[in-house]
């Protein structure tokens, strides 16, 4: 059960990282629009939350 959750979180992190890479390619080197920054902030926040949940899951597994 815990391994399944961990695999899902890792897959979700990978998917978000891919979206971040795609978004970075869309951002022009000059005159970055606020919408690009907002999307990056959202994606990075999502990735941070997923990484935090993964760390909590790892910690719970270590304490079990």
N, C-alpha and C positions, 0 to 999 in steps of 0.2 A: 504494500500500500504506500509506504513512504517513498520507495524507489520510483513508483509510478508518478507520484506528485513531483518528485525531483526531476524526472525525465520531462514532464510537462512544463515545469518552470524553465528548464534548460532550453527546451524547444521554443518557448515563448520569448526568452531572452535573445536567442539566435534570430528569431523573426523580427524583433524590434531592432536589433543591430543592423539587419539587412535594410529595414525601412529607414534607419538613420543614414546609412550609406547612400541609399537612393536619394534621400532629401538633400544630403550634402552635395550631390552631383547636380541637383536642380538650382542650388544657390549660386547666383552669379558672383564673380570675384569682386565686382563693384556694385554699388547701389543695392545693397541687400534690403529687401522689403520686409516690413514688420511681420507679415504673414509667415515668411520663411523662418524667422526667429521663433515665432509662436509655435510652429509645428515642431521645430527642433526641441524647444523647451518641453513640450508635451511628451515627445518620444523619449527624451532623456529622463524625464520624471518617471515615466512608465518603466523604463529599464531599471532605474534606481530602486523602484518599489519591488520589482521582480527579484532583483539581486538581494534585497533585504529579506524578502520572504524565503529565498533559497538558503540564505545564511541562517535564518531562524530554524528552518527545517533541518539543516545540518547540525545545528546546536542541539535541537531536540533529539535527533538520532544519536548524538554522542552521549547524551545524558540518559538514554534509555538502557 
